[in-house]
Amino acid sequence: MTCRLLRLKREGFNKSLTAGEVLSFEGKDYVVILVGKLTLYAHRALPMLVATAVCQEVGSDNPQLGFEPDNPNRVRWKTSAPVTKKIPTMHIGQLIGLDNGIVGRITAIDAVYYEFITTVVEYESKFVEEWLPERITKAVRANRRSKFTVTQGGTRE
């Protein structure tokens, strides 16, 4: 199934974020399968959490089949950028969203070196394992049940 890295916000004491939660984004349903980074804020006297999460599209094919991560990977940054420009960072455990619907996680940083004015970082990664279709279906069903309300109970027709 296709995975995406999404930035999620929740504001208030009754707003939570859990693996297995179903959400809609760009007209498609996704299930949160992993929360990768979490930041907590105090916003207007209420707590606000901002998370980067791996979300798996409901009903899509698994693009990981037949693929293995290429290791080592290389990323290049121009080091001649002005001081005001945002400085890129990398760390072990960082999630990386790929264009083909696969999300990876950095497992090792092997080398950092310079090629003239370009910084080159070599790193290793592994794919974030997707949930099986049965587990996704179970999460979708639980979400539907949680939204079901009884309008009138205890009566016979």
C-alpha positions in Angstrom: 0.0 0.0 0.0 1.2 3.5 -0.6 2.6 5.4 2.3 3.0 9.2 2.8 4.6 11.3 5.4 2.0 13.7 6.7 2.2 16.6 9.2 -0.7 16.3 11.6 -1.9 18.9 14.1 -4.2 18.4 17.1 -5.4 21.2 19.4 -7.1 20.7 22.8 -7.2 18.3 25.7 -9.6 15.9 24.0 -7.6 15.6 20.8 -5.4 12.5 20.6 -3.3 10.9 18.0 -2.9 7.1 17.8 -1.6 4.4 15.4 -4.6 3.0 13.6 -6.4 6.3 13.4 -8.1 6.9 10.1 -8.0 10.3 8.4 -8.8 11.8 5.0 -6.3 13.8 2.9 -6.7 15.0 -0.7 -9.8 12.8 -1.1 -8.2 9.6 0.1 -8.4 7.7 3.3 -5.2 7.0 5.2 -4.4 5.0 8.4 -1.7 6.3 10.7 0.8 3.4 11.1 3.7 5.2 12.8 4.2 8.5 14.6 7.8 9.5 13.8 8.3 13.0 15.3 6.2 14.7 17.9 6.3 18.3 19.1 4.1 19.7 21.9 3.1 23.4 22.2 1.0 25.6 24.4 -1.4 27.4 22.1 -4.0 29.8 23.4 -3.8 28.1 26.8 -4.6 24.7 25.2 -2.1 22.0 24.3 -1.3 21.5 20.7 0.6 18.6 19.2 2.3 18.6 15.8 3.4 15.2 14.5 5.1 13.8 11.5 3.4 10.5 10.8 3.6 7.7 8.3 0.1 7.2 6.9 -0.8 4.3 4.7 -3.5 4.7 2.0 -6.5 2.4 2.4 -6.9 0.0 -0.5 -3.7 0.8 -2.4 -1.1 -1.7 -3.6 2.2 -2.2 -1.8 5.0 -0.5 -3.8 7.7 -2.1 -1.5 7.2 -5.6 -3.1 10.3 -6.3 -5.3 12.3 -3.3 -3.9 15.2 -3.2 -1.5 16.7 0.1 -0.2 19.8 1.1 -2.1 22.6 1.4 0.5 24.5 3.6 0.8 22.4 6.6 -0.2 23.9 10.0 -0.9 22.5 13.4 -0.4 24.3 16.6 -1.5 23.9 20.2 -0.2 25.4 23.3 -1.5 27.4 24.8 1.4 27.7 28.2 -0.3 24.1 29.2 0.6 23.6 32.5 2.5 23.5 32.3 6.3 19.7 33.2 6.3 18.9 30.0 4.4 17.6 27.0 6.4 20.3 24.6 7.2 19.4 20.9 6.3 19.7 18.3 9.0 19.8 14.5 9.2 19.7 12.1 12.1 19.4 8.4 12.8 15.7 7.5 12.8 14.7 10.3 10.5 11.8 9.4 8.2 12.2 10.0 4.5 9.2 10.0 2.1 10.0 8.8 -1.4 8.0 9.7 -4.5 7.0 6.1 -5.2 4.9 5.7 -2.1 7.6 4.2 0.1 8.8 5.7 3.4 12.2 4.9 4.7 14.1 5.5 7.9 17.7 6.5 8.3 19.6 3.7 10.1 23.2 4.9 9.9 25.2 7.9 8.7 28.4 6.5 7.2 30.3 9.5 6.0 30.2 13.3 5.6 32.7 14.9 3.2 33.1 17.8 0.8 33.3 17.9 -3.0 34.5 21.4 -3.6 31.7 23.5 -2.0 29.1 20.7 -1.8 28.6 18.7 1.4 28.0 15.0 0.7 26.4 12.7 3.3 26.3 9.0 2.8 23.7 7.1 4.8 21.9 3.8 5.1 18.1 3.3 5.3 15.4 0.7 5.7 11.8 0.8 4.6 9.1 1.4 7.1 7.2 -1.8 7.1 3.6 -1.4 5.9 0.6 -2.9 7.7 -1.0 -5.9 6.3 -4.4 -5.3 4.5 -6.2 -7.2 7.3 -4.8 -4.8 9.9 -5.8 -1.7 7.8 -9.3 -3.2 7.4 -9.6 -3.7 11.1 -8.6 0.0 11.7 -11.1 1.3 9.2 -13.9 -0.8 10.8 -13.0 0.4 14.3 -13.1 4.0 13.0 -16.6 3.5 11.4 -17.9 1.9 14.7 -16.6 4.9 16.7 -18.6 7.3 14.5 -21.8 5.2 14.7 -24.4 6.7 17.0 -27.7 5.3 18.3 -30.5 7.8 17.5 -33.1 6.0 19.5 -32.7 2.9 21.7 -34.8 0.5 23.7 -38.0 0.7 21.6 -39.9 -1.9 19.6 -41.7 -1.3 16.4 
